[in-house]
Amino acid sequence: MLTIKTEEEIEIIKHSSLLVGETLAEVARYLKPGVSTATLDKVAETYIRDHGAVPGFKGYRGFPATLCVSVNDEVVHGIPGKREIREGDIVSVDCGVLKNGFYGDSAYTFGIAPVKENYIKLMHITRESLLRGISRAVAGNRTGDIGSEIQQFTESHGFSVVRVLVGHGLGRKLHEEPEVPNFGQRGEGVLLRERMVICIEPMINFGKKGVTQDRDGWTIRTKDRLPSAHFEHVVVIRKQQAEVLSSFDEIEKAINAINNDHIWLNN
């Protein structure tokens, strides 16, 4: 069932979503070659709990961790573990929190220097496609307007849109209606109404769109084993322009202040 949020609920979702951005900024401070993905996960869980919230992903449908850390050809849902980050990796980190009864959810892809130029382009185009999708997230449009904008932009640059994974509504549940595909036709899909809260999250592959699932039951990776990038914002539908409730600002401040020598800044 589609839910229209009150302004009070939207404010709580905003606080939860901003906490996700702050958590990802904390992760960025530790993200460097040699660090394990399990260490990043511990950093995130500690930060979330120290700020009066609980990890939104841990235990969700059996997922065992706070973060989804997906490296290179892993699209999403990578389970943190012993794997160590290496130079040249692109690392997508997805995080959710639950605070005061409402979820926040956001994702950011980091490039561990030195990053290949064509992979930098993948990250840049993926992030730009998110912003272009958000530009279509206004009352009276449909989910297909968002997806079409993302698809046309990314495919015009030679990249591919993952079809089996989509964005979603957000609120008291981590995944609510409507589904928000990153592909589609203008004028089709669910009608966007004021004060709907949705997550827009393009997952864009360097190569072909096909994906497979690992035996762990979670990790999704590209079928051709080429890299993928993932960015996600929480937005509320308004009349003239979507309001973005999440933020990358703290992440990029952290990269500039601490990790500027080994993380490529995607802005």
Backbone as CSV, one residue per row, in Angstrom:
resi,resn,N_x,N_y,N_z,CA_x,CA_y,CA_z,C_x,C_y,C_z
1,MET,0.837,-1.188,0.000,0.000,0.000,0.000,0.876,1.243,0.000
2,LEU,0.563,2.177,-0.878,1.295,3.431,-0.920,0.960,4.279,0.302
3,THR,1.977,4.893,0.897,1.735,5.742,2.054,2.194,7.163,1.766
4,ILE,1.357,8.107,2.130,1.689,9.524,2.050,2.099,9.958,3.449
5,LYS,3.280,10.530,3.570,3.822,10.867,4.879,3.343,12.243,5.325
6,THR,3.241,12.422,6.636,3.011,13.752,7.185,4.335,14.515,7.190
7,GLU,4.262,15.832,7.357,5.492,16.613,7.422,6.337,16.218,8.630
8,GLU,5.678,15.850,9.714,6.413,15.401,10.900,7.152,14.105,10.617
9,GLU,6.520,13.182,9.919,7.178,11.927,9.573,8.338,12.154,8.604
10,ILE,8.137,13.058,7.678,9.205,13.383,6.726,10.426,13.918,7.458
11,GLU,10.207,14.729,8.466,11.331,15.290,9.224,12.100,14.182,9.949
12,ILE,11.378,13.195,10.477,12.058,12.082,11.151,12.858,11.258,10.144
13,ILE,12.266,11.005,8.980,12.983,10.268,7.926,14.231,11.037,7.510
14,LYS,14.119,12.348,7.444,15.284,13.164,7.084,16.405,12.986,8.092
15,HIS,16.077,13.009,9.385,17.093,12.831,10.412,17.751,11.462,10.299
16,SER,16.949,10.436,10.049,17.505,9.086,9.876,18.399,9.028,8.650
17,SER,17.967,9.675,7.577,18.738,9.649,6.327,20.043,10.423,6.468
18,LEU,20.012,11.545,7.169,21.248,12.293,7.394,22.225,11.504,8.264
19,LEU,21.689,10.722,9.197,22.552,9.867,10.011,23.252,8.821,9.141
20,VAL,22.565,8.328,8.122,23.211,7.397,7.197,24.406,8.072,6.519
21,GLY,24.213,9.301,6.048,25.309,10.022,5.421,26.478,10.236,6.370
22,GLU,26.175,10.537,7.623,27.228,10.717,8.617,27.954,9.403,8.884
23,THR,27.200,8.302,8.863,27.810,6.981,9.055,28.742,6.644,7.899
24,LEU,28.304,6.915,6.684,29.154,6.666,5.523,30.396,7.557,5.541
25,ALA,30.262,8.750,6.103,31.433,9.611,6.264,32.423,8.994,7.240
26,GLU,31.923,8.416,8.305,32.791,7.734,9.262,33.487,6.541,8.601
27,VAL,32.745,5.808,7.795,33.335,4.697,7.045,34.445,5.211,6.126
28,ALA,34.201,6.344,5.470,35.194,6.907,4.550,36.511,7.208,5.256
29,ARG,36.447,7.563,6.525,37.665,7.880,7.276,38.558,6.654,7.466
30,TYR,37.967,5.470,7.390,38.721,4.235,7.582,39.000,3.520,6.265
31,LEU,38.409,3.986,5.185,38.467,3.275,3.911,39.795,3.545,3.209
32,LYS,40.631,2.513,3.126,41.932,2.628,2.480,42.440,1.227,2.150
33,PRO,43.428,1.138,1.301,43.974,-0.176,0.973,44.436,-0.917,2.229
34,GLY,44.066,-2.196,2.313,44.465,-3.025,3.445,43.403,-3.193,4.511
35,VAL,42.404,-2.322,4.534,41.344,-2.462,5.526,40.360,-3.526,5.069
36,SER,39.861,-4.321,6.013,38.890,-5.348,5.660,37.483,-4.769,5.622
37,THR,36.634,-5.380,4.835,35.245,-4.919,4.781,34.545,-5.165,6.112
38,ALA,34.984,-6.187,6.865,34.416,-6.432,8.197,34.741,-5.284,9.147
39,THR,35.935,-4.719,9.028,36.303,-3.570,9.859,35.408,-2.378,9.560
40,LEU,35.154,-2.137,8.286,34.255,-1.037,7.907,32.871,-1.249,8.500
41,ASP,32.420,-2.495,8.495,31.100,-2.818,9.030,31.035,-2.547,10.533
42,LYS,32.077,-2.897,11.245,32.120,-2.655,12.689,32.116,-1.163,12.983
43,VAL,32.871,-0.408,12.197,32.891,1.049,12.359,31.484,1.620,12.211
44,ALA,30.776,1.167,11.181,29.432,1.680,10.920,28.460,1.310,12.031
45,GLU,28.486,0.067,12.471,27.545,-0.343,13.518,27.781,0.433,14.804
46,THR,29.040,0.595,15.166,29.349,1.347,16.384,28.851,2.785,16.285
47,TYR,29.091,3.409,15.147,28.675,4.799,14.959,27.152,4.931,15.042
48,ILE,26.455,4.042,14.395,24.981,4.095,14.398,24.441,3.938,15.811
49,ARG,24.924,2.952,16.524,24.413,2.706,17.882,24.806,3.830,18.834
50,ASP,25.985,4.400,18.650,26.414,5.524,19.495,25.551,6.763,19.272
51,HIS,24.825,6.797,18.153,23.964,7.939,17.850,22.479,7.613,18.003
52,GLY,22.187,6.644,18.845,20.815,6.377,19.258,19.944,5.683,18.236
53,ALA,20.564,5.010,17.283,19.807,4.301,16.252,20.269,2.847,16.201
54,VAL,19.609,2.058,15.369,20.028,0.678,15.154,20.264,0.464,13.665
55,PRO,21.169,-0.445,13.313,21.398,-0.729,11.900,20.122,-1.214,11.223
56,GLY,19.805,-0.596,10.078,18.571,-0.940,9.389,18.645,-2.237,8.605
57,PHE,19.863,-2.641,8.224,20.025,-3.835,7.398,20.255,-5.096,8.224
58,LYS,20.902,-4.969,9.373,21.329,-6.145,10.128,20.118,-6.939,10.615
59,GLY,20.021,-8.169,10.161,18.884,-9.016,10.509,17.716,-8.908,9.556
60,TYR,17.755,-7.935,8.641,16.662,-7.764,7.688,16.650,-8.938,6.710
61,ARG,15.597,-9.713,6.780,15.471,-10.923,5.963,16.685,-11.836,6.105
62,GLY,17.327,-11.736,7.269,18.466,-12.597,7.550,19.813,-12.041,7.157
63,PHE,19.870,-10.794,6.644,21.167,-10.222,6.271,22.022,-10.074,7.524
64,PRO,23.298,-10.501,7.463,24.095,-10.618,8.695,24.884,-9.386,9.110
65,ALA,24.786,-8.278,8.397,25.705,-7.169,8.663,24.992,-5.823,8.646
66,THR,25.730,-4.789,9.055,25.225,-3.416,9.071,25.287,-2.791,7.689
67,LEU,26.383,-3.045,6.984,26.600,-2.481,5.657,26.478,-3.541,4.575
68,CYS,26.125,-3.099,3.384,26.380,-3.865,2.174,27.624,-3.232,1.547
69,VAL,28.692,-4.011,1.442,29.936,-3.509,0.864,30.214,-4.321,-0.398
70,SER,30.074,-3.682,-1.541,30.134,-4.371,-2.831,31.313,-3.823,-3.631
71,VAL,32.258,-4.702,-3.949,33.530,-4.288,-4.541,33.604,-4.719,-6.009
72,ASN,33.930,-3.765,-6.854,34.191,-4.003,-8.277,32.987,-4.623,-8.993
73,ASP,33.018,-5.916,-9.310,31.926,-6.529,-10.063,30.728,-6.874,-9.196
74,GLU,30.828,-6.664,-7.880,29.678,-6.856,-6.999,28.783,-5.623,-7.120
75,VAL,27.537,-5.847,-7.482,26.613,-4.733,-7.720,26.077,-4.213,-6.394
76,VAL,25.482,-5.091,-5.617,24.893,-4.742,-4.321,24.902,-5.970,-3.417
77,HIS,24.605,-5.730,-2.140,24.362,-6.769,-1.130,25.612,-7.583,-0.793
78,GLY,26.796,-7.005,-1.033,28.015,-7.688,-0.626,28.104,-7.786,0.886
79,ILE,28.420,-8.969,1.381,28.498,-9.206,2.824,29.906,-8.901,3.319
80,PRO,30.050,-8.007,4.300,31.381,-7.708,4.829,32.050,-8.950,5.419
81,GLY,33.373,-9.002,5.281,34.124,-10.146,5.778,35.609,-9.869,5.776
82,LYS,36.406,-10.893,5.492,37.861,-10.791,5.561,38.475,-10.058,4.367
83,ARG,37.717,-9.894,3.316,38.269,-9.267,2.108,38.865,-7.906,2.418
84,GLU,40.056,-7.658,1.909,40.723,-6.379,2.117,40.598,-5.504,0.879
85,ILE,40.393,-4.231,1.105,40.298,-3.267,0.016,41.680,-3.076,-0.606
86,ARG,41.691,-2.938,-1.944,42.947,-2.773,-2.664,42.928,-1.497,-3.502
87,GLU,44.109,-1.026,-3.855,44.211,0.098,-4.777,43.512,-0.247,-6.088
88,GLY,42.789,0.731,-6.629,42.086,0.532,-7.887,40.679,-0.001,-7.742
89,ASP,40.289,-0.431,-6.527,38.929,-0.933,-6.318,37.913,0.198,-6.413
90,ILE,36.720,-0.132,-6.879,35.573,0.758,-6.656,34.655,0.038,-5.684
91,VAL,34.273,0.754,-4.640,33.617,0.153,-3.479,32.277,0.838,-3.235
92,SER,31.208,0.111,-3.463,29.867,0.647,-3.207,29.443,0.262,-1.801
93,VAL,29.100,1.269,-1.000,28.698,1.032,0.388,27.271,1.524,0.567
94,ASP,26.399,0.596,0.916,24.978,0.876,1.135,24.700,0.715,2.622
95,CYS,23.956,1.657,3.199,23.723,1.656,4.645,22.295,2.094,4.944
96,GLY,21.718,1.495,5.981,20.405,1.910,6.451,20.400,2.010,7.967
97,VAL,19.585,2.903,8.492,19.410,3.003,9.939,17.921,3.088,10.261
98,LEU,17.602,2.717,11.481,16.254,2.869,12.013,16.348,3.695,13.284
99,LYS,15.668,4.844,13.282,15.679,5.713,14.451,14.314,6.382,14.597
100,ASN,13.804,6.371,15.801,12.500,6.979,16.094,11.396,6.423,15.198
101,GLY,11.513,5.142,14.866,10.442,4.457,14.145,10.488,4.565,12.638
102,PHE,11.488,5.290,12.076,11.564,5.475,10.624,12.982,5.202,10.123
103,TYR,13.031,4.707,8.894,14.300,4.326,8.286,14.942,5.468,7.510
104,GLY,16.254,5.383,7.402,17.031,6.145,6.447,17.830,5.160,5.619
105,ASP,18.183,5.528,4.389,18.833,4.586,3.475,19.588,5.385,2.417
106,SER,20.861,5.060,2.207,21.630,5.765,1.192,22.835,4.921,0.798
107,ALA,23.375,5.183,-0.388,24.545,4.449,-0.871,25.475,5.386,-1.617
108,TYR,26.767,5.041,-1.577,27.805,5.863,-2.211,28.898,4.936,-2.723
109,THR,29.406,5.220,-3.903,30.498,4.428,-4.461,31.801,5.202,-4.377
110,PHE,32.786,4.579,-3.744,34.109,5.166,-3.537,35.101,4.558,-4.524
111,GLY,36.016,5.372,-5.013,37.105,4.879,-5.849,38.408,4.941,-5.081
112,ILE,39.088,3.799,-4.947,40.338,3.741,-4.198,41.492,3.974,-5.167
113,ALA,42.125,5.106,-5.050,43.146,5.524,-6.006,44.330,4.545,-6.048
114,PRO,44.945,4.399,-7.221,44.573,5.001,-8.507,43.461,4.218,-9.196
115,VAL,42.468,4.926,-9.690,41.314,4.306,-10.336,41.412,4.510,-11.843
116,LYS,41.092,3.477,-12.606,41.118,3.590,-14.066,40.156,4.673,-14.531
117,GLU,40.553,5.411,-15.544,39.749,6.524,-16.034,38.356,6.091,-16.472
118,ASN,38.249,4.918,-17.107,36.923,4.500,-17.563,36.033,4.092,-16.399
119,TYR,36.626,3.681,-15.285,35.819,3.375,-14.101,35.407,4.655,-13.371
120,ILE,36.272,5.662,-13.428,35.897,6.980,-12.904,34.681,7.508,-13.659
121,LYS,34.701,7.323,-14.982,33.557,7.757,-15.777,32.289,7.010,-15.358
122,LEU,32.389,5.711,-15.109,31.230,4.935,-14.650,30.645,5.526,-13.374
123,MET,31.495,5.822,-12.406,31.010,6.392,-11.142,30.392,7.764,-11.359
124,HIS,31.039,8.572,-12.166,30.519,9.918,-12.418,29.156,9.870,-13.101
125,ILE,29.018,9.035,-14.117,27.754,8.950,-14.849,26.656,8.358,-13.969
126,THR,27.005,7.393,-13.134,26.012,6.809,-12.229,25.479,7.853,-11.255
127,ARG,26.398,8.629,-10.690,25.959,9.676,-9.764,25.123,10.738,-10.490
128,GLU,25.558,11.143,-11.656,24.799,12.134,-12.414,23.426,11.599,-12.793
129,SER,23.339,10.307,-13.090,22.035,9.722,-13.432,21.082,9.776,-12.245
130,LEU,21.624,9.636,-11.042,20.799,9.779,-9.841,20.202,11.178,-9.780
131,LEU,21.018,12.184,-9.996,20.529,13.564,-9.938,19.495,13.827,-11.028
132,ARG,19.707,13.246,-12.198,18.746,13.418,-13.285,17.434,12.703,-12.972
133,GLY,17.522,11.534,-12.358,16.303,10.852,-11.944,15.532,11.654,-10.914
134,ILE,16.257,12.233,-9.961,15.624,13.060,-8.935,14.895,14.243,-9.567
135,SER,15.436,14.789,-10.636,14.809,15.943,-11.296,13.419,15.604,-11.835
136,ARG,13.135,14.330,-12.039,11.826,13.891,-12.544,10.877,13.459,-11.431
137,ALA,11.351,13.501,-10.189,10.563,13.009,-9.069,9.675,14.115,-8.497
138,VAL,8.697,14.541,-9.290,7.782,15.597,-8.875,6.336,15.108,-8.993
139,ALA,5.474,15.720,-8.217,4.065,15.327,-8.209,3.477,15.427,-9.613
140,GLY,2.732,14.403,-9.989,2.107,14.359,-11.302,2.875,13.528,-12.313
141,ASN,4.191,13.363,-12.093,4.961,12.446,-12.915,4.736,11.014,-12.451
142,ARG,5.369,10.077,-13.125,5.254,8.663,-12.766,6.643,8.065,-12.591
143,THR,6.672,6.903,-11.969,7.962,6.262,-11.743,8.702,6.016,-13.057
144,GLY,7.975,5.788,-14.128,8.604,5.594,-15.430,9.358,6.813,-15.910
145,ASP,8.940,8.002,-15.486,9.673,9.219,-15.853,11.053,9.236,-15.204
146,ILE,11.125,8.766,-13.958,12.414,8.679,-13.274,13.303,7.651,-13.967
147,GLY,12.749,6.454,-14.159,13.523,5.372,-14.755,13.986,5.675,-16.162
148,SER,13.124,6.286,-16.945,13.478,6.626,-18.320,14.635,7.613,-18.358
149,GLU,14.596,8.591,-17.480,15.668,9.596,-17.432,17.008,8.937,-17.102
150,ILE,17.012,8.055,-16.109,18.236,7.362,-15.714,18.733,6.463,-16.843
151,GLN,17.822,5.700,-17.418,18.199,4.757,-18.469,18.774,5.459,-19.692
152,GLN,18.085,6.465,-20.168,18.532,7.138,-21.381,19.892,7.798,-21.179
153,PHE,20.095,8.399,-20.029,21.363,9.079,-19.771,22.512,8.085,-19.675
154,THR,22.349,7.020,-18.894,23.451,6.072,-18.703,23.736,5.293,-19.985
155,GLU,22.697,4.880,-20.693,22.920,4.125,-21.926,23.538,4.995,-23.017
156,SER,23.267,6.290,-22.987,23.871,7.184,-23.983,25.380,7.285,-23.803
157,HIS,25.863,6.900,-22.610,27.298,6.902,-22.341,27.894,5.497,-22.423
158,GLY,27.110,4.537,-22.899,27.621,3.199,-23.133,27.548,2.247,-21.962
159,PHE,26.853,2.631,-20.896,26.721,1.773,-19.734,25.355,1.083,-19.717
160,SER,25.170,0.155,-18.774,23.948,-0.650,-18.735,23.246,-0.529,-17.392
161,VAL,21.924,-0.561,-17.412,21.110,-0.464,-16.207,20.706,-1.860,-15.742
162,VAL,20.967,-2.161,-14.487,20.519,-3.424,-13.900,18.998,-3.426,-13.845
163,ARG,18.392,-4.516,-14.286,16.927,-4.587,-14.369,16.259,-5.270,-13.172
164,VAL,16.959,-6.174,-12.520,16.309,-7.006,-11.504,16.307,-6.359,-10.123
165,LEU,16.927,-5.193,-9.999,16.981,-4.479,-8.726,16.467,-3.057,-8.944
166,VAL,15.680,-2.561,-7.990,15.023,-1.269,-8.171,15.059,-0.470,-6.875
167,GLY,14.721,0.820,-6.987,14.506,1.644,-5.816,13.159,1.326,-5.198
168,HIS,12.787,2.089,-4.155,11.623,1.689,-3.363,11.127,2.833,-2.489
169,GLY,9.915,2.659,-1.981,9.414,3.573,-0.972,10.131,3.340,0.347
170,LEU,10.035,4.321,1.250,10.740,4.255,2.533,9.895,4.917,3.607
171,GLY,9.934,4.361,4.809,9.193,4.958,5.910,9.353,4.123,7.167
172,ARG,8.247,3.634,7.684,8.304,2.750,8.845,8.889,1.389,8.471
173,LYS,8.854,1.080,7.194,9.486,-0.130,6.671,10.641,0.264,5.767
174,LEU,11.631,-0.610,5.697,12.792,-0.334,4.851,12.417,-0.347,3.377
175,HIS,11.536,-1.248,3.014,11.079,-1.321,1.626,9.560,-1.215,1.597
176,GLU,9.075,-0.131,1.049,7.645,0.105,0.892,7.341,0.290,-0.587
177,GLU,6.080,0.286,-0.929,5.675,0.657,-2.283,5.857,2.172,-2.442
178,PRO,6.133,2.633,-3.662,6.196,1.886,-4.910,7.613,1.418,-5.220
179,GLU,7.746,0.436,-6.116,9.047,0.146,-6.689,9.426,1.290,-7.630
180,VAL,10.715,1.601,-7.668,11.200,2.712,-8.495,12.305,2.183,-9.421
181,PRO,11.952,1.652,-10.585,12.965,1.116,-11.505,13.867,2.212,-12.061
182,ASN,15.068,1.807,-12.448,16.015,2.724,-13.073,15.955,2.652,-14.596
183,PHE,14.845,2.175,-15.094,14.590,2.053,-16.525,13.082,2.175,-16.727
184,GLY,12.657,2.362,-17.967,11.223,2.419,-18.216,10.849,3.435,-19.269
185,GLN,9.556,3.680,-19.339,9.002,4.589,-20.336,8.371,5.791,-19.641
186,ARG,8.562,6.961,-20.220,7.931,8.163,-19.685,6.411,7.999,-19.689
187,GLY,5.775,8.478,-18.636,4.325,8.428,-18.559,3.769,7.113,-18.068
188,GLU,4.658,6.153,-17.781,4.200,4.864,-17.286,4.614,4.672,-15.830
189,GLY,4.004,3.699,-15.183,4.347,3.404,-13.798,3.419,4.080,-12.810
190,VAL,3.816,4.054,-11.552,3.007,4.575,-10.452,3.015,6.102,-10.458
191,LEU,1.847,6.687,-10.244,1.713,8.139,-10.157,2.393,8.643,-8.889
192,LEU,3.217,9.682,-9.032,3.900,10.281,-7.893,3.026,11.360,-7.268
193,ARG,2.843,11.243,-5.975,1.995,12.184,-5.243,2.808,12.911,-4.184
194,GLU,2.362,14.110,-3.860,3.053,14.906,-2.843,3.193,14.124,-1.538
195,ARG,4.375,14.263,-0.929,4.742,13.683,0.363,4.920,12.159,0.317
196,MET,5.026,11.597,-0.885,5.535,10.234,-0.985,7.042,10.288,-0.774
197,VAL,7.593,9.338,-0.041,9.041,9.266,0.175,9.564,8.019,-0.536
198,ILE,10.556,8.229,-1.401,11.107,7.124,-2.184,12.628,7.161,-2.173
199,CYS,13.216,6.002,-2.408,14.657,5.889,-2.614,14.914,5.690,-4.102
200,ILE,15.719,6.550,-4.665,16.154,6.412,-6.054,17.594,5.942,-6.008
201,GLU,17.884,4.818,-6.668,19.213,4.223,-6.515,19.684,3.512,-7.784
202,PRO,20.184,4.277,-8.747,20.697,3.639,-9.954,21.862,2.698,-9.661
203,MET,21.764,1.494,-10.211,22.835,0.489,-10.173,23.245,0.276,-11.619
204,ILE,24.416,0.774,-11.970,24.816,0.874,-13.367,26.077,0.040,-13.608
205,ASN,26.020,-0.792,-14.641,27.130,-1.681,-14.966,28.023,-1.094,-16.051
206,PHE,29.324,-1.334,-15.930,30.271,-0.911,-16.951,30.044,-1.674,-18.253
207,GLY,29.707,-2.957,-18.119,29.468,-3.808,-19.282,27.991,-4.031,-19.523
208,LYS,27.614,-5.305,-19.610,26.221,-5.647,-19.905,25.360,-5.644,-18.649
209,LYS,24.045,-5.651,-18.836,23.116,-5.501,-17.719,22.941,-6.749,-16.876
210,GLY,23.337,-7.914,-17.390,23.080,-9.168,-16.695,23.816,-9.292,-15.374
211,VAL,23.150,-9.928,-14.392,23.738,-10.148,-13.078,23.495,-11.581,-12.635
212,THR,24.267,-12.028,-11.657,24.088,-13.330,-11.036,24.125,-13.157,-9.523
213,GLN,23.662,-14.181,-8.811,23.696,-14.155,-7.349,24.665,-15.218,-6.843
214,ASP,25.498,-14.832,-5.861,26.441,-15.779,-5.280,25.736,-16.819,-4.421
215,ARG,26.477,-17.835,-4.061,25.921,-18.907,-3.235,25.561,-18.447,-1.827
216,ASP,26.098,-17.290,-1.421,25.741,-16.790,-0.086,24.293,-16.319,-0.017
217,GLY,23.608,-16.273,-1.161,22.204,-15.888,-1.185,21.965,-14.390,-1.175
218,TRP,23.037,-13.610,-1.171,22.909,-12.158,-1.091,23.651,-11.409,-2.193
219,THR,24.936,-11.672,-2.316,25.780,-10.870,-3.193,25.337,-10.974,-4.647
220,ILE,25.040,-9.818,-5.232,24.704,-9.727,-6.649,25.911,-9.172,-7.381
221,ARG,26.352,-9.866,-8.435,27.502,-9.389,-9.195,27.188,-9.420,-10.687
222,THR,27.954,-8.671,-11.442,27.734,-8.618,-12.884,28.087,-9.968,-13.508
223,LYS,27.296,-10.357,-14.474,27.521,-11.644,-15.139,28.831,-11.637,-15.920
224,ASP,29.199,-10.491,-16.479,30.438,-10.418,-17.258,31.654,-10.057,-16.410
225,ARG,31.447,-9.911,-15.094,32.507,-9.639,-14.120,33.178,-8.282,-14.319
226,LEU,32.488,-7.370,-14.984,32.964,-5.999,-15.095,32.364,-5.170,-13.966
227,PRO,32.951,-4.033,-13.612,32.516,-3.276,-12.440,31.109,-2.693,-12.556
228,SER,30.582,-2.360,-11.390,29.277,-1.713,-11.291,29.369,-0.608,-10.248
229,ALA,28.527,0.412,-10.386,28.494,1.517,-9.418,27.063,1.726,-8.928
230,HIS,26.939,2.340,-7.743,25.635,2.456,-7.072,25.614,3.714,-6.204
231,PHE,24.666,4.586,-6.472,24.428,5.760,-5.631,22.950,5.810,-5.282
232,GLU,22.641,6.280,-4.074,21.240,6.285,-3.624,20.951,7.498,-2.760
233,HIS,19.818,8.138,-3.026,19.295,9.208,-2.187,17.845,8.908,-1.810
234,VAL,17.457,9.454,-0.659,16.063,9.451,-0.229,15.452,10.799,-0.605
235,VAL,14.316,10.771,-1.283,13.676,12.029,-1.682,12.200,12.010,-1.323
236,VAL,11.659,13.196,-1.096,10.221,13.339,-0.893,9.656,14.077,-2.103
237,ILE,8.536,13.597,-2.588,7.900,14.186,-3.763,7.240,15.510,-3.377
238,ARG,7.551,16.546,-4.131,6.933,17.865,-3.964,6.348,18.311,-5.306
239,LYS,5.671,19.460,-5.300,4.994,19.939,-6.510,5.978,20.344,-7.611
240,GLN,6.971,21.147,-7.262,7.849,21.733,-8.262,9.205,21.035,-8.366
241,GLN,9.714,20.565,-7.239,11.050,19.980,-7.212,11.155,19.034,-6.030
242,ALA,11.727,17.856,-6.264,11.889,16.888,-5.182,12.791,17.462,-4.092
243,GLU,12.489,17.107,-2.859,13.331,17.475,-1.728,14.187,16.265,-1.364
244,VAL,15.497,16.448,-1.402,16.409,15.350,-1.078,16.630,15.321,0.433
245,LEU,16.308,14.192,1.048,16.385,14.076,2.503,17.737,13.549,2.977
246,SER,18.409,12.783,2.143,19.744,12.282,2.472,20.787,13.259,1.934
247,SER,22.057,12.984,2.237,23.101,13.921,1.808,24.434,13.207,1.649
248,PHE,25.214,13.630,0.657,26.584,13.163,0.480,27.597,14.164,1.043
249,ASP,27.125,15.268,1.592,28.025,16.347,2.008,29.053,15.887,3.038
250,GLU,28.599,15.194,4.076,29.519,14.775,5.126,30.521,13.756,4.605
251,ILE,30.083,12.894,3.692,30.988,11.910,3.088,32.134,12.633,2.391
252,GLU,31.785,13.630,1.608,32.802,14.301,0.800,33.682,15.237,1.623
253,LYS,33.133,15.750,2.710,33.975,16.494,3.643,35.030,15.573,4.250
254,ALA,34.606,14.368,4.604,35.534,13.403,5.202,36.621,13.012,4.207
255,ILE,36.235,12.794,2.957,37.219,12.438,1.931,38.224,13.570,1.752
256,ASN,37.724,14.793,1.687,38.612,15.952,1.505,39.552,16.154,2.677
257,ALA,39.025,15.948,3.891,39.797,16.259,5.088,40.820,15.192,5.449
258,ILE,40.467,13.920,5.190,41.291,12.846,5.735,41.860,11.931,4.666
259,ASN,41.016,11.536,3.712,41.408,10.481,2.786,41.689,10.992,1.381
260,ASN,41.988,12.275,1.263,42.144,12.849,-0.066,43.241,12.183,-0.886
261,ASP,44.203,11.536,-0.213,45.318,10.955,-0.940,45.008,9.584,-1.523
262,HIS,43.954,8.910,-1.045,43.687,7.580,-1.568,42.239,7.292,-1.923
263,ILE,41.375,8.275,-1.836,40.009,8.092,-2.330,39.729,9.171,-3.371
264,TRP,39.316,8.738,-4.539,38.940,9.686,-5.577,37.612,10.345,-5.198
265,LEU,37.570,11.673,-5.230,36.382,12.417,-4.850,35.459,12.554,-6.040
266,ASN,34.274,11.951,-5.906,33.313,11.910,-7.025,32.312,13.046,-6.876
267,ASN,32.680,14.236,-7.338,31.707,15.330,-7.312,31.856,16.205,-8.537
